[in-house]
């Protein structure tokens, strides 16, 4: 009789454990590219060397990018872009829906949204089509994006 009660007790504990575990919400794991990524490069084409800082924030389906320039005596965000992101295997396709340009008087970005007057000019200014495709790879804390043969390496923040 004791053996039967022990067996029933073990079975009930096992069933309760399975019930509670199956009721827990399954947490989706984010793809390896999701996160905040930064690339810093020194650029001398402006005359004196400046540091160009590109920050890229990726979710499963959106992107936001800002380009900030550190002149040594001042830091200014020069441009930005945000929109949708689709991923297939090792390829990103970005479709911008908003492009920002520096307002030198206020130091902020002035955004032009898709469908608004000036959208086509904004796309031309950043030399983009309605959507662009690039390959990517993630190794450890490094994201490499290759577009038209040029690699840009970002570090996870």
C-alpha positions as CSV (number, residue, x, y, z in Angstrom):
1,X,0.0,0.0,0.0
2,X,2.8,2.4,0.9
3,X,4.5,1.6,-2.5
4,X,1.3,2.4,-4.4
5,X,0.9,5.8,-2.5
6,X,4.6,6.6,-3.2
7,X,4.2,5.8,-6.9
8,X,1.0,7.8,-7.2
9,X,2.7,10.7,-5.4
10,X,5.6,10.6,-7.8
11,X,3.2,10.5,-10.8
12,X,1.3,13.5,-9.4
13,X,4.5,15.5,-8.9
14,X,5.6,14.7,-12.4
15,X,2.2,15.7,-13.8
16,X,2.2,18.9,-11.9
17,X,5.7,19.7,-13.0
18,X,4.8,19.1,-16.7
19,X,1.6,21.1,-16.3
20,X,3.4,24.1,-14.8
21,X,6.3,23.9,-17.3
22,X,3.9,23.7,-20.3
23,X,2.0,26.7,-19.0
24,X,5.0,28.9,-18.9
25,X,5.2,31.3,-21.8
26,X,7.9,30.1,-24.3
27,X,10.4,32.9,-24.6
28,X,11.4,33.5,-28.1
29,X,15.1,33.9,-28.7
30,X,16.1,37.0,-30.6
31,X,18.1,36.5,-33.8
32,X,21.8,37.2,-33.4
33,X,21.6,40.5,-35.3
34,X,19.1,42.1,-32.9
35,X,20.6,44.8,-30.7
36,X,22.6,48.1,-30.8
37,X,25.7,48.1,-32.9
38,X,28.3,50.9,-33.3
39,X,31.0,51.5,-35.9
40,X,33.7,54.2,-35.4
41,X,36.0,55.3,-38.2
42,X,38.4,58.2,-38.5
43,X,37.9,60.1,-41.7
44,X,40.4,62.7,-43.0
45,X,38.4,63.6,-46.1
46,X,36.9,66.5,-44.2
47,X,40.3,68.2,-43.8
48,X,41.2,67.7,-40.2
49,X,40.6,64.1,-39.0
50,X,37.1,63.5,-37.5
51,X,35.6,60.4,-36.0
52,X,32.4,59.2,-37.7
53,X,30.2,57.2,-35.4
54,X,27.5,55.1,-37.0
55,X,24.9,53.6,-34.5
56,X,22.6,50.9,-35.8
57,X,19.7,49.6,-33.7
58,X,18.1,46.4,-35.1
59,X,15.0,44.6,-34.1
60,X,13.5,41.6,-35.8
61,X,11.7,43.8,-38.2
62,X,13.0,47.4,-38.0
63,X,16.2,49.4,-38.1
64,X,17.3,52.8,-37.0
65,X,20.7,54.3,-38.0
66,X,22.3,57.5,-36.9
67,X,25.6,59.0,-38.1
68,X,27.3,61.3,-35.6
69,X,30.5,63.2,-36.3
70,X,33.0,64.1,-33.6
71,X,35.0,67.1,-34.8
72,X,37.2,67.1,-31.7
73,X,35.7,70.4,-30.5
74,X,32.0,69.5,-31.1
75,X,29.8,66.4,-31.7
76,X,26.9,66.6,-34.1
77,X,24.4,64.1,-35.4
78,X,24.5,64.6,-39.2
79,X,22.0,62.1,-40.5
80,X,19.6,59.3,-39.6
81,X,17.4,56.7,-41.2
82,X,14.7,54.3,-39.9
83,X,12.4,51.9,-41.5
84,X,11.5,48.2,-41.9
85,X,14.0,45.3,-42.0
86,X,13.4,41.9,-43.5
87,X,15.9,39.1,-43.1
88,X,16.3,35.9,-45.2
89,X,19.2,33.6,-44.3
90,X,22.2,36.0,-44.3
91,X,20.6,38.9,-46.2
92,X,19.1,42.1,-44.8
93,X,16.7,44.1,-46.9
94,X,16.1,47.6,-45.5
95,X,13.3,49.8,-46.6
96,X,13.6,53.3,-45.2
97,X,10.4,55.1,-44.3
98,X,12.1,58.2,-42.7
99,X,15.4,60.0,-43.4
100,X,16.8,62.7,-41.1
101,X,19.2,65.5,-41.9
102,X,21.1,67.8,-39.6
103,X,19.6,71.2,-38.8
104,X,22.8,73.1,-38.0
105,X,21.0,75.8,-36.1
106,X,19.2,73.5,-33.6
107,X,21.6,70.5,-33.7
108,X,18.7,68.1,-34.2
109,X,17.6,66.0,-37.1
110,X,14.8,67.1,-39.4
111,X,13.0,64.1,-40.6
112,X,11.4,63.5,-44.1
113,X,8.9,60.7,-44.1
114,X,8.0,58.4,-47.0
115,X,5.1,59.9,-48.9
116,X,5.9,63.5,-47.9
117,X,7.2,66.2,-50.2
118,X,10.9,65.9,-50.5
119,X,11.0,62.1,-50.1
120,X,12.5,61.4,-53.5
121,X,15.2,64.1,-52.9
122,X,16.0,62.6,-49.5
123,X,16.5,59.2,-51.0
124,X,18.7,60.7,-53.7
125,X,20.7,62.6,-51.1
126,X,21.6,59.4,-49.2
127,X,22.1,57.6,-52.6
128,X,19.4,54.9,-51.8
129,X,16.7,53.1,-53.7
130,X,13.3,52.4,-52.1
131,X,15.0,49.3,-50.6
132,X,18.5,48.0,-50.4
133,X,19.8,44.5,-49.8
134,X,23.1,43.6,-48.1
135,X,24.6,40.4,-46.7
136,X,25.5,40.2,-43.0
137,X,27.3,37.9,-40.6
138,X,27.6,37.9,-36.8
139,X,30.7,36.5,-35.0
140,X,30.8,37.1,-31.3
141,X,30.2,40.8,-30.7
142,X,30.9,41.8,-34.3
143,X,28.3,42.4,-37.0
144,X,29.7,42.7,-40.6
145,X,27.5,44.2,-43.2
146,X,28.6,43.9,-46.9
147,X,26.9,46.1,-49.4
148,X,28.1,46.5,-53.0
149,X,31.5,44.9,-52.0
150,X,32.1,47.3,-49.1
151,X,32.3,45.8,-45.5
152,X,31.3,47.8,-42.5
153,X,32.1,46.2,-39.1
154,X,30.0,47.1,-36.0
155,X,30.6,46.2,-32.4
156,X,27.7,45.2,-30.1
157,X,26.9,47.6,-27.4
